[in-house]
């Protein structure tokens, strides 16, 4: 089965699915995300559903590989070491984010004020949520349209 280009919605249930949003357990600077997401690509991810920081020490990633298998990967934030790898047979939904679209969603969240990432989630209805903290340390949640990454709503606590 080949995964075609996706229309996306996300964040990370805030890691994902028709994701339920959960409060993340910490944030990491955006600059740290790229290398950790490289681990996911090395593991075979081509579609992303949810990414979230857990226990301030690890990044949990959920998504799919090209043949549709559902993947889960946990990597340590400090050194990128893989601590959990799992896969099961499934079908990748069309709304999953490719790495390119994931990067675009993260950049849209960053442009809207998220400086420390905690979670990204995509949903089947075409929305992406990026959560974290702004440069003032306040919690921020940015809701995006997955078709063009336009900002629909920004909430700060």
VMD Tcl script that builds the backbone (N, CA, C; Angstrom):
set m [mol new atoms 471]
animate dup $m
set s [atomselect $m all]
$s set {name element resname resid chain x y z} {
  {N N UNK 1 A 0.834 -1.170 0.000}
  {CA C UNK 1 A 0.000 0.000 0.000}
  {C C UNK 1 A 0.877 1.230 0.000}
  {N N UNK 2 A 0.558 2.150 -0.850}
  {CA C UNK 2 A 1.347 3.365 -0.924}
  {C C UNK 2 A 0.542 4.506 -0.321}
  {N N UNK 3 A 1.209 5.323 0.471}
  {CA C UNK 3 A 0.541 6.474 1.063}
  {C C UNK 3 A 0.701 7.634 0.100}
  {N N UNK 4 A -0.410 8.251 -0.287}
  {CA C UNK 4 A -0.338 9.383 -1.182}
  {C C UNK 4 A -0.182 10.668 -0.389}
  {N N UNK 5 A 0.091 11.752 -1.072}
  {CA C UNK 5 A 0.231 13.022 -0.350}
  {C C UNK 5 A -1.001 13.246 0.500}
  {N N UNK 6 A -0.785 13.824 1.637}
  {CA C UNK 6 A -1.841 13.938 2.629}
  {C C UNK 6 A -2.464 15.320 2.694}
  {N N UNK 7 A -3.752 15.344 3.031}
  {CA C UNK 7 A -4.348 16.562 3.578}
  {C C UNK 7 A -4.216 16.336 5.054}
  {N N UNK 8 A -3.813 17.320 5.770}
  {CA C UNK 8 A -3.437 17.070 7.160}
  {C C UNK 8 A -4.210 17.847 8.177}
  {N N UNK 9 A -4.259 17.242 9.337}
  {CA C UNK 9 A -4.754 17.923 10.500}
  {C C UNK 9 A -3.993 17.340 11.639}
  {N N UNK 10 A -3.754 18.055 12.649}
  {CA C UNK 10 A -2.993 17.468 13.728}
  {C C UNK 10 A -3.004 18.120 15.059}
  {N N UNK 11 A -2.348 17.563 15.853}
  {CA C UNK 11 A -1.317 17.872 16.782}
  {C C UNK 11 A -0.950 16.596 17.430}
  {N N UNK 12 A -0.706 16.529 18.518}
  {CA C UNK 12 A -0.235 15.323 19.101}
  {C C UNK 12 A -1.160 15.012 20.249}
  {N N UNK 13 A -1.944 13.943 20.401}
  {CA C UNK 13 A -2.933 13.988 21.443}
  {C C UNK 13 A -2.278 14.217 22.682}
  {N N UNK 14 A -2.418 15.026 22.515}
  {CA C UNK 14 A -1.909 16.033 21.797}
  {C C UNK 14 A -0.708 15.358 21.451}
  {N N UNK 15 A -0.694 14.467 21.375}
  {CA C UNK 15 A 0.027 13.477 20.664}
  {C C UNK 15 A -0.961 12.947 19.663}
  {N N UNK 16 A -2.256 11.986 19.213}
  {CA C UNK 16 A -3.243 12.106 18.109}
  {C C UNK 16 A -4.316 11.073 17.850}
  {N N UNK 17 A -4.873 11.066 16.599}
  {CA C UNK 17 A -5.920 10.172 16.154}
  {C C UNK 17 A -7.081 11.014 15.821}
  {N N UNK 18 A -8.253 10.731 16.270}
  {CA C UNK 18 A -9.228 11.799 16.405}
  {C C UNK 18 A -8.843 12.203 17.786}
  {N N UNK 19 A -7.773 12.766 17.903}
  {CA C UNK 19 A -7.036 12.859 19.114}
  {C C UNK 19 A -7.778 13.523 20.232}
  {N N UNK 20 A -7.452 12.996 21.371}
  {CA C UNK 20 A -7.935 13.675 22.552}
  {C C UNK 20 A -6.764 14.480 23.045}
  {N N UNK 21 A -7.021 15.691 23.432}
  {CA C UNK 21 A -5.921 16.514 23.907}
  {C C UNK 21 A -5.618 16.191 25.348}
  {N N UNK 22 A -4.354 15.989 25.616}
  {CA C UNK 22 A -3.927 15.710 26.982}
  {C C UNK 22 A -2.918 16.765 27.359}
  {N N UNK 23 A -2.810 17.043 28.610}
  {CA C UNK 23 A -1.840 18.030 29.052}
  {C C UNK 23 A -0.448 17.434 28.938}
  {N N UNK 24 A 0.418 18.101 28.289}
  {CA C UNK 24 A 1.779 17.607 28.120}
  {C C UNK 24 A 2.560 17.763 29.412}
  {N N UNK 25 A 3.600 16.963 29.557}
  {CA C UNK 25 A 4.415 16.958 30.771}
  {C C UNK 25 A 5.707 17.725 30.613}
  {N N UNK 26 A 5.714 18.805 29.894}
  {CA C UNK 26 A 6.927 19.582 29.732}
  {C C UNK 26 A 7.029 20.138 28.329}
  {N N UNK 27 A 8.031 20.955 28.125}
  {CA C UNK 27 A 8.266 21.559 26.824}
  {C C UNK 27 A 9.740 21.443 26.489}
  {N N UNK 28 A 10.012 21.526 25.187}
  {CA C UNK 28 A 11.393 21.575 24.733}
  {C C UNK 28 A 11.511 22.695 23.705}
  {N N UNK 29 A 12.678 23.293 23.596}
  {CA C UNK 29 A 12.863 24.336 22.579}
  {C C UNK 29 A 12.682 23.738 21.182}
  {N N UNK 30 A 12.119 24.532 20.293}
  {CA C UNK 30 A 11.921 24.083 18.918}
  {C C UNK 30 A 13.211 23.574 18.294}
  {N N UNK 31 A 14.324 24.182 18.633}
  {CA C UNK 31 A 15.599 23.822 18.036}
  {C C UNK 31 A 15.949 22.355 18.280}
  {N N UNK 32 A 15.414 21.761 19.308}
  {CA C UNK 32 A 15.728 20.364 19.666}
  {C C UNK 32 A 14.872 19.363 18.891}
  {N N UNK 33 A 13.748 19.811 18.331}
  {CA C UNK 33 A 12.810 18.890 17.673}
  {C C UNK 33 A 13.353 18.196 16.432}
  {N N UNK 34 A 14.053 18.931 15.585}
  {CA C UNK 34 A 14.499 18.384 14.306}
  {C C UNK 34 A 15.273 17.087 14.425}
  {N N UNK 35 A 16.263 17.059 15.285}
  {CA C UNK 35 A 17.067 15.849 15.462}
  {C C UNK 35 A 16.257 14.689 16.013}
  {N N UNK 36 A 15.315 14.986 16.908}
  {CA C UNK 36 A 14.475 13.925 17.463}
  {C C UNK 36 A 13.521 13.375 16.407}
  {N N UNK 37 A 13.003 14.253 15.547}
  {CA C UNK 37 A 12.125 13.791 14.471}
  {C C UNK 37 A 12.900 13.019 13.417}
  {N N UNK 38 A 14.201 13.281 13.292}
  {CA C UNK 38 A 15.035 12.482 12.387}
  {C C UNK 38 A 15.031 11.023 12.839}
  {N N UNK 39 A 14.996 10.784 14.138}
  {CA C UNK 39 A 14.925 9.417 14.668}
  {C C UNK 39 A 13.658 8.720 14.158}
  {N N UNK 40 A 12.553 9.463 14.108}
  {CA C UNK 40 A 11.291 8.900 13.631}
  {C C UNK 40 A 11.400 8.536 12.153}
  {N N UNK 41 A 12.005 9.392 11.367}
  {CA C UNK 41 A 12.183 9.076 9.949}
  {C C UNK 41 A 13.081 7.863 9.775}
  {N N UNK 42 A 14.134 7.777 10.570}
  {CA C UNK 42 A 15.019 6.615 10.504}
  {C C UNK 42 A 14.277 5.327 10.853}
  {N N UNK 43 A 13.282 5.436 11.726}
  {CA C UNK 43 A 12.486 4.271 12.133}
  {C C UNK 43 A 11.461 3.894 11.061}
  {N N UNK 44 A 11.202 4.790 10.111}
  {CA C UNK 44 A 10.301 4.483 9.005}
  {C C UNK 44 A 9.042 5.327 8.925}
  {N N UNK 45 A 8.897 6.324 9.773}
  {CA C UNK 45 A 7.712 7.182 9.728}
  {C C UNK 45 A 7.641 7.947 8.412}
  {N N UNK 46 A 6.466 7.911 7.771}
  {CA C UNK 46 A 6.200 8.765 6.619}
  {C C UNK 46 A 4.958 9.620 6.862}
  {N N UNK 47 A 4.166 9.252 7.871}
  {CA C UNK 47 A 2.985 10.017 8.259}
  {C C UNK 47 A 2.973 10.166 9.768}
  {N N UNK 48 A 2.675 11.386 10.241}
  {CA C UNK 48 A 2.678 11.659 11.676}
  {C C UNK 48 A 1.276 11.986 12.146}
  {N N UNK 49 A 0.951 11.485 13.334}
  {CA C UNK 49 A -0.351 11.751 13.926}
  {C C UNK 49 A -0.213 12.584 15.185}
  {N N UNK 50 A 0.728 12.240 16.024}
  {CA C UNK 50 A 0.853 12.915 17.307}
  {C C UNK 50 A 2.287 12.899 17.779}
  {N N UNK 51 A 2.670 13.972 18.417}
  {CA C UNK 51 A 4.002 14.091 19.004}
  {C C UNK 51 A 3.820 14.824 20.324}
  {N N UNK 52 A 4.437 14.298 21.382}
  {CA C UNK 52 A 4.293 14.995 22.653}
  {C C UNK 52 A 5.484 14.737 23.567}
  {N N UNK 53 A 5.721 15.713 24.433}
  {CA C UNK 53 A 6.765 15.606 25.451}
  {C C UNK 53 A 6.142 14.909 26.657}
  {N N UNK 54 A 6.839 13.909 27.192}
  {CA C UNK 54 A 6.347 13.172 28.354}
  {C C UNK 54 A 7.417 13.173 29.438}
  {N N UNK 55 A 7.006 13.405 30.666}
  {CA C UNK 55 A 7.907 13.391 31.826}
  {C C UNK 55 A 9.123 14.289 31.658}
  {N N UNK 56 A 9.038 15.283 30.805}
  {CA C UNK 56 A 10.138 16.222 30.560}
  {C C UNK 56 A 11.411 15.537 30.057}
  {N N UNK 57 A 11.348 14.228 29.809}
  {CA C UNK 57 A 12.552 13.497 29.431}
  {C C UNK 57 A 12.471 12.816 28.076}
  {N N UNK 58 A 11.260 12.578 27.577}
  {CA C UNK 58 A 11.161 11.846 26.313}
  {C C UNK 58 A 10.111 12.452 25.398}
  {N N UNK 59 A 10.296 12.200 24.093}
  {CA C UNK 59 A 9.361 12.617 23.066}
  {C C UNK 59 A 8.654 11.367 22.572}
  {N N UNK 60 A 7.324 11.377 22.640}
  {CA C UNK 60 A 6.521 10.255 22.148}
  {C C UNK 60 A 5.980 10.624 20.778}
  {N N UNK 61 A 6.177 9.717 19.811}
  {CA C UNK 61 A 5.799 9.980 18.427}
  {C C UNK 61 A 4.904 8.843 17.943}
  {N N UNK 62 A 3.780 9.199 17.313}
  {CA C UNK 62 A 2.875 8.209 16.740}
  {C C UNK 62 A 2.615 8.551 15.288}
  {N N UNK 63 A 2.488 7.525 14.451}
  {CA C UNK 63 A 2.206 7.742 13.043}
  {C C UNK 63 A 2.244 6.442 12.272}
  {N N UNK 64 A 2.618 6.510 10.988}
  {CA C UNK 64 A 2.579 5.347 10.112}
  {C C UNK 64 A 3.799 5.272 9.226}
  {N N UNK 65 A 4.108 4.053 8.795}
  {CA C UNK 65 A 5.137 3.903 7.779}
  {C C UNK 65 A 4.452 3.733 6.426}
  {N N UNK 66 A 5.214 3.676 5.355}
  {CA C UNK 66 A 4.669 3.720 3.995}
  {C C UNK 66 A 3.688 2.598 3.686}
  {N N UNK 67 A 3.857 1.433 4.292}
  {CA C UNK 67 A 2.946 0.321 4.007}
  {C C UNK 67 A 1.701 0.346 4.884}
  {N N UNK 68 A 1.532 1.416 5.669}
  {CA C UNK 68 A 0.329 1.570 6.471}
  {C C UNK 68 A 0.442 1.093 7.905}
  {N N UNK 69 A 1.531 0.454 8.278}
  {CA C UNK 69 A 1.670 -0.019 9.649}
  {C C UNK 69 A 1.733 1.167 10.606}
  {N N UNK 70 A 1.029 1.044 11.726}
  {CA C UNK 70 A 1.014 2.070 12.782}
  {C C UNK 70 A 2.299 1.951 13.583}
  {N N UNK 71 A 2.979 3.081 13.808}
  {CA C UNK 71 A 4.247 3.104 14.524}
  {C C UNK 71 A 4.150 3.948 15.779}
  {N N UNK 72 A 4.894 3.543 16.795}
  {CA C UNK 72 A 5.069 4.336 18.007}
  {C C UNK 72 A 6.551 4.318 18.338}
  {N N UNK 73 A 7.057 5.476 18.689}
  {CA C UNK 73 A 8.472 5.597 19.018}
  {C C UNK 73 A 8.622 6.604 20.149}
  {N N UNK 74 A 9.386 6.223 21.160}
  {CA C UNK 74 A 9.744 7.136 22.243}
  {C C UNK 74 A 11.250 7.321 22.196}
  {N N UNK 75 A 11.684 8.585 22.217}
  {CA C UNK 75 A 13.115 8.888 22.210}
  {C C UNK 75 A 13.435 9.820 23.380}
  {N N UNK 76 A 14.606 9.623 23.946}
  {CA C UNK 76 A 15.057 10.477 25.039}
  {C C UNK 76 A 15.410 11.851 24.478}
  {N N UNK 77 A 14.935 12.893 25.128}
  {CA C UNK 77 A 15.166 14.249 24.655}
  {C C UNK 77 A 16.641 14.631 24.741}
  {N N UNK 78 A 17.324 14.214 25.794}
  {CA C UNK 78 A 18.707 14.664 25.986}
  {C C UNK 78 A 19.691 14.093 24.983}
  {N N UNK 79 A 19.511 12.816 24.572}
  {CA C UNK 79 A 20.500 12.217 23.679}
  {C C UNK 79 A 19.916 11.535 22.432}
  {N N UNK 80 A 18.582 11.565 22.261}
  {CA C UNK 80 A 17.958 10.965 21.080}
  {C C UNK 80 A 17.898 9.451 21.092}
  {N N UNK 81 A 18.269 8.835 22.221}
  {CA C UNK 81 A 18.253 7.380 22.328}
  {C C UNK 81 A 16.812 6.857 22.272}
  {N N UNK 82 A 16.605 5.815 21.458}
  {CA C UNK 82 A 15.282 5.184 21.359}
  {C C UNK 82 A 15.048 4.312 22.588}
  {N N UNK 83 A 13.911 4.517 23.252}
  {CA C UNK 83 A 13.606 3.702 24.429}
  {C C UNK 83 A 12.362 2.850 24.244}
  {N N UNK 84 A 11.591 3.116 23.194}
  {CA C UNK 84 A 10.432 2.278 22.888}
  {C C UNK 84 A 10.214 2.315 21.391}
  {N N UNK 85 A 10.028 1.138 20.809}
  {CA C UNK 85 A 9.694 1.010 19.397}
  {C C UNK 85 A 8.557 0.008 19.305}
  {N N UNK 86 A 7.489 0.388 18.622}
  {CA C UNK 86 A 6.360 -0.533 18.466}
  {C C UNK 86 A 5.725 -0.319 17.103}
  {N N UNK 87 A 5.163 -1.389 16.555}
  {CA C UNK 87 A 4.428 -1.291 15.307}
  {C C UNK 87 A 3.350 -2.352 15.273}
  {N N UNK 88 A 2.268 -2.016 14.586}
  {CA C UNK 88 A 1.180 -2.972 14.406}
  {C C UNK 88 A 0.526 -2.710 13.059}
  {N N UNK 89 A -0.071 -3.754 12.523}
  {CA C UNK 89 A -0.710 -3.621 11.231}
  {C C UNK 89 A -1.910 -2.695 11.344}
  {N N UNK 90 A -2.034 -1.771 10.420}
  {CA C UNK 90 A -3.119 -0.796 10.416}
  {C C UNK 90 A -3.174 -0.157 9.036}
  {N N UNK 91 A -4.008 0.826 8.877}
  {CA C UNK 91 A -4.086 1.584 7.637}
  {C C UNK 91 A -3.822 3.048 7.944}
  {N N UNK 92 A -2.956 3.648 7.179}
  {CA C UNK 92 A -2.639 5.063 7.395}
  {C C UNK 92 A -3.759 5.932 6.845}
  {N N UNK 93 A -4.263 6.853 7.657}
  {CA C UNK 93 A -5.317 7.751 7.178}
  {C C UNK 93 A -4.742 8.849 6.285}
  {N N UNK 94 A -5.562 9.374 5.423}
  {CA C UNK 94 A -5.116 10.421 4.505}
  {C C UNK 94 A -4.751 11.710 5.223}
  {N N UNK 95 A -5.237 11.903 6.449}
  {CA C UNK 95 A -4.972 13.158 7.155}
  {C C UNK 95 A -3.656 13.173 7.925}
  {N N UNK 96 A -2.924 12.075 7.941}
  {CA C UNK 96 A -1.625 12.050 8.626}
  {C C UNK 96 A -0.675 13.041 7.954}
  {N N UNK 97 A 0.241 13.600 8.730}
  {CA C UNK 97 A 1.176 14.599 8.215}
  {C C UNK 97 A 2.476 13.964 7.742}
  {N N UNK 98 A 2.919 14.318 6.543}
  {CA C UNK 98 A 4.255 13.932 6.110}
  {C C UNK 98 A 5.257 14.751 6.918}
  {N N UNK 99 A 6.518 14.407 6.886}
  {CA C UNK 99 A 7.522 15.169 7.616}
  {C C UNK 99 A 7.556 16.612 7.115}
  {N N UNK 100 A 7.437 16.799 5.824}
  {CA C UNK 100 A 7.447 18.150 5.259}
  {C C UNK 100 A 6.279 18.969 5.800}
  {N N UNK 101 A 5.096 18.375 5.835}
  {CA C UNK 101 A 3.913 19.083 6.340}
  {C C UNK 101 A 3.988 19.245 7.857}
  {N N UNK 102 A 4.579 18.263 8.537}
  {CA C UNK 102 A 4.784 18.377 9.975}
  {C C UNK 102 A 5.683 19.580 10.265}
  {N N UNK 103 A 6.770 19.704 9.523}
  {CA C UNK 103 A 7.670 20.842 9.701}
  {C C UNK 103 A 6.944 22.161 9.443}
  {N N UNK 104 A 6.074 22.193 8.426}
  {CA C UNK 104 A 5.320 23.412 8.118}
  {C C UNK 104 A 4.357 23.752 9.262}
  {N N UNK 105 A 3.721 22.742 9.841}
  {CA C UNK 105 A 2.812 22.973 10.968}
  {C C UNK 105 A 3.579 23.480 12.183}
  {N N UNK 106 A 4.733 22.885 12.457}
  {CA C UNK 106 A 5.554 23.338 13.581}
  {C C UNK 106 A 6.015 24.779 13.367}
  {N N UNK 107 A 6.384 25.119 12.151}
  {CA C UNK 107 A 6.821 26.480 11.862}
  {C C UNK 107 A 5.659 27.464 12.000}
  {N N UNK 108 A 4.461 27.067 11.576}
  {CA C UNK 108 A 3.286 27.937 11.742}
  {C C UNK 108 A 3.009 28.165 13.229}
  {N N UNK 109 A 3.158 27.125 14.040}
  {CA C UNK 109 A 2.987 27.272 15.484}
  {C C UNK 109 A 4.040 28.201 16.063}
  {N N UNK 110 A 5.246 28.035 15.605}
  {CA C UNK 110 A 6.340 28.890 16.075}
  {C C UNK 110 A 6.095 30.349 15.687}
  {N N UNK 111 A 5.668 30.569 14.457}
  {CA C UNK 111 A 5.383 31.928 13.988}
  {C C UNK 111 A 4.237 32.567 14.770}
  {N N UNK 112 A 3.331 31.743 15.280}
  {CA C UNK 112 A 2.192 32.247 16.053}
  {C C UNK 112 A 2.548 32.471 17.518}
  {N N UNK 113 A 3.790 32.115 17.926}
  {CA C UNK 113 A 4.217 32.417 19.281}
  {C C UNK 113 A 4.678 31.266 20.144}
  {N N UNK 114 A 4.614 30.030 19.654}
  {CA C UNK 114 A 5.076 28.889 20.447}
  {C C UNK 114 A 6.599 28.821 20.350}
  {N N UNK 115 A 7.288 29.037 21.471}
  {CA C UNK 115 A 8.745 28.987 21.464}
  {C C UNK 115 A 9.285 27.710 22.094}
  {N N UNK 116 A 8.501 27.106 22.992}
  {CA C UNK 116 A 8.865 25.828 23.611}
  {C C UNK 116 A 7.734 24.854 23.349}
  {N N UNK 117 A 8.037 23.804 22.607}
  {CA C UNK 117 A 7.060 22.824 22.143}
  {C C UNK 117 A 6.726 21.816 23.225}
  {N N UNK 118 A 5.438 21.453 23.329}
  {CA C UNK 118 A 5.044 20.352 24.202}
  {C C UNK 118 A 4.220 19.310 23.466}
  {N N UNK 119 A 3.442 19.723 22.468}
  {CA C UNK 119 A 2.577 18.746 21.817}
  {C C UNK 119 A 2.070 19.236 20.472}
  {N N UNK 120 A 1.867 18.280 19.576}
  {CA C UNK 120 A 1.244 18.570 18.297}
  {C C UNK 120 A 0.288 17.432 18.020}
  {N N UNK 121 A -0.864 17.778 17.516}
  {CA C UNK 121 A -1.863 16.752 17.261}
  {C C UNK 121 A -2.601 17.072 15.974}
  {N N UNK 122 A -2.909 16.031 15.220}
  {CA C UNK 122 A -3.667 16.174 13.979}
  {C C UNK 122 A -4.971 15.426 14.163}
  {N N UNK 123 A -6.039 15.951 13.582}
  {CA C UNK 123 A -7.296 15.200 13.647}
  {C C UNK 123 A -7.866 15.015 12.249}
  {N N UNK 124 A -8.777 14.109 12.130}
  {CA C UNK 124 A -9.338 13.768 10.824}
  {C C UNK 124 A -10.232 14.868 10.256}
  {N N UNK 125 A -10.542 15.894 11.043}
  {CA C UNK 125 A -11.399 16.978 10.572}
  {C C UNK 125 A -10.619 18.111 9.916}
  {N N UNK 126 A -9.303 17.972 9.796}
  {CA C UNK 126 A -8.510 18.970 9.100}
  {C C UNK 126 A -7.895 20.035 9.976}
  {N N UNK 127 A -7.694 19.720 11.237}
  {CA C UNK 127 A -7.111 20.696 12.153}
  {C C UNK 127 A -5.846 20.164 12.789}
  {N N UNK 128 A -4.974 21.086 13.094}
  {CA C UNK 128 A -3.723 20.770 13.777}
  {C C UNK 128 A -3.654 21.669 15.003}
  {N N UNK 129 A -3.234 21.101 16.118}
  {CA C UNK 129 A -3.032 21.902 17.318}
  {C C UNK 129 A -1.578 21.772 17.741}
  {N N UNK 130 A -0.963 22.910 17.968}
  {CA C UNK 130 A 0.413 22.966 18.445}
  {C C UNK 130 A 0.351 23.629 19.819}
  {N N UNK 131 A 0.927 22.949 20.820}
  {CA C UNK 131 A 0.885 23.463 22.185}
  {C C UNK 131 A 2.285 23.615 22.747}
  {N N UNK 132 A 2.409 24.525 23.688}
  {CA C UNK 132 A 3.677 24.740 24.366}
  {C C UNK 132 A 3.612 25.997 25.209}
  {N N UNK 133 A 4.723 26.735 25.211}
  {CA C UNK 133 A 4.803 27.999 25.947}
  {C C UNK 133 A 5.338 29.079 25.013}
  {N N UNK 134 A 4.929 30.318 25.300}
  {CA C UNK 134 A 5.436 31.437 24.508}
  {C C UNK 134 A 6.700 31.990 25.164}
  {N N UNK 135 A 7.270 33.017 24.567}
  {CA C UNK 135 A 8.522 33.555 25.096}
  {C C UNK 135 A 8.373 34.197 26.471}
  {N N UNK 136 A 7.146 34.444 26.913}
  {CA C UNK 136 A 6.896 34.946 28.258}
  {C C UNK 136 A 6.638 33.834 29.263}
  {N N UNK 137 A 6.707 32.582 28.825}
  {CA C UNK 137 A 6.503 31.445 29.709}
  {C C UNK 137 A 5.042 31.043 29.893}
  {N N UNK 138 A 4.125 31.711 29.193}
  {CA C UNK 138 A 2.705 31.374 29.306}
  {C C UNK 138 A 2.370 30.201 28.396}
  {N N UNK 139 A 1.423 29.357 28.840}
  {CA C UNK 139 A 0.951 28.263 27.992}
  {C C UNK 139 A 0.252 28.854 26.778}
  {N N UNK 140 A 0.480 28.221 25.634}
  {CA C UNK 140 A -0.129 28.686 24.391}
  {C C UNK 140 A -0.569 27.478 23.574}
  {N N UNK 141 A -1.743 27.597 22.957}
  {CA C UNK 141 A -2.264 26.560 22.060}
  {C C UNK 141 A -2.669 27.249 20.765}
  {N N UNK 142 A -2.123 26.755 19.658}
  {CA C UNK 142 A -2.404 27.335 18.352}
  {C C UNK 142 A -3.141 26.294 17.522}
  {N N UNK 143 A -4.322 26.670 17.037}
  {CA C UNK 143 A -5.115 25.781 16.177}
  {C C UNK 143 A -4.922 26.244 14.738}
  {N N UNK 144 A -4.553 25.291 13.867}
  {CA C UNK 144 A -4.252 25.588 12.473}
  {C C UNK 144 A -5.193 24.844 11.532}
  {N N UNK 145 A -5.407 25.422 10.356}
  {CA C UNK 145 A -6.085 24.732 9.273}
  {C C UNK 145 A -5.020 23.872 8.602}
  {N N UNK 146 A -5.260 22.572 8.474}
  {CA C UNK 146 A -4.228 21.695 7.932}
  {C C UNK 146 A -4.025 21.845 6.435}
  {N N UNK 147 A -4.957 22.470 5.745}
  {CA C UNK 147 A -4.806 22.635 4.296}
  {C C UNK 147 A -3.753 23.682 3.956}
  {N N UNK 148 A -3.735 24.796 4.722}
  {CA C UNK 148 A -2.815 25.882 4.386}
  {C C UNK 148 A -2.024 26.403 5.591}
  {N N UNK 149 A -2.202 25.773 6.750}
  {CA C UNK 149 A -1.503 26.126 7.991}
  {C C UNK 149 A -1.839 27.528 8.488}
  {N N UNK 150 A -2.980 28.048 8.056}
  {CA C UNK 150 A -3.406 29.346 8.571}
  {C C UNK 150 A -3.871 29.180 10.019}
  {N N UNK 151 A -3.666 30.228 10.805}
  {CA C UNK 151 A -4.047 30.206 12.213}
  {C C UNK 151 A -5.547 30.439 12.330}
  {N N UNK 152 A -6.202 29.527 13.016}
  {CA C UNK 152 A -7.636 29.643 13.266}
  {C C UNK 152 A -7.891 30.283 14.623}
  {N N UNK 153 A -7.044 29.909 15.603}
  {CA C UNK 153 A -7.250 30.415 16.965}
  {C C UNK 153 A -5.943 30.299 17.751}
  {N N UNK 154 A -5.735 31.260 18.626}
  {CA C UNK 154 A -4.618 31.211 19.570}
  {C C UNK 154 A -5.200 31.387 20.957}
  {N N UNK 155 A -4.862 30.465 21.857}
  {CA C UNK 155 A -5.311 30.579 23.245}
  {C C UNK 155 A -4.084 30.615 24.136}
  {N N UNK 156 A -4.092 31.532 25.103}
  {CA C UNK 156 A -3.007 31.630 26.073}
  {C C UNK 156 A -3.594 31.513 27.462}
  {N N UNK 157 A -2.870 30.820 28.337}
  {CA C UNK 157 A -3.296 30.701 29.734}
  {C C UNK 157 A -2.340 31.452 30.618}
}
mol reanalyze $m
mol bondsrecalc $m
mol representation Tube
mol addrep $m
